[in-house]
């Protein structure tokens, strides 16, 4: 069974940093990509970053490029999202997703 559990969300001031973690089980990173998405109240879900299967190529939304970094640790079965220079518009619930399955999400709130 595929499972993903996000953690690391918090309240942080603008300009600060957070690292989100996505603990995974039930699948191999060699089979499908893992992505981070976010959804703010009243807004559509937005793809934030993705790490491909195999070589682990990374992709980012323009809104976070240069500030966020996605990575994975196969030994720990965990995918990370390092978020730097956070902005109030980054406030959202962040989810990781694998092949259509997502976790419960973790809240990130950035105060101005």
Secondary structure as GFF3:
##gff-version 3
##sequence-region A 1 112
A	DSSP	beta_strand	3	7	.	.	.	ID=ss1
A	DSSP	beta_strand	11	13	.	.	.	ID=ss2
A	DSSP	beta_strand	18	25	.	.	.	ID=ss3
A	DSSP	beta_strand	34	39	.	.	.	ID=ss4
A	DSSP	beta_strand	46	51	.	.	.	ID=ss5
A	DSSP	beta_strand	58	60	.	.	.	ID=ss6
A	DSSP	beta_strand	68	73	.	.	.	ID=ss7
A	DSSP	three_ten_helix	74	76	.	.	.	ID=ss8
A	DSSP	beta_strand	78	83	.	.	.	ID=ss9
A	DSSP	three_ten_helix	88	90	.	.	.	ID=ss10
A	DSSP	beta_strand	92	98	.	.	.	ID=ss11
A	DSSP	beta_strand	101	102	.	.	.	ID=ss12
A	DSSP	beta_strand	106	111	.	.	.	ID=ss13
###
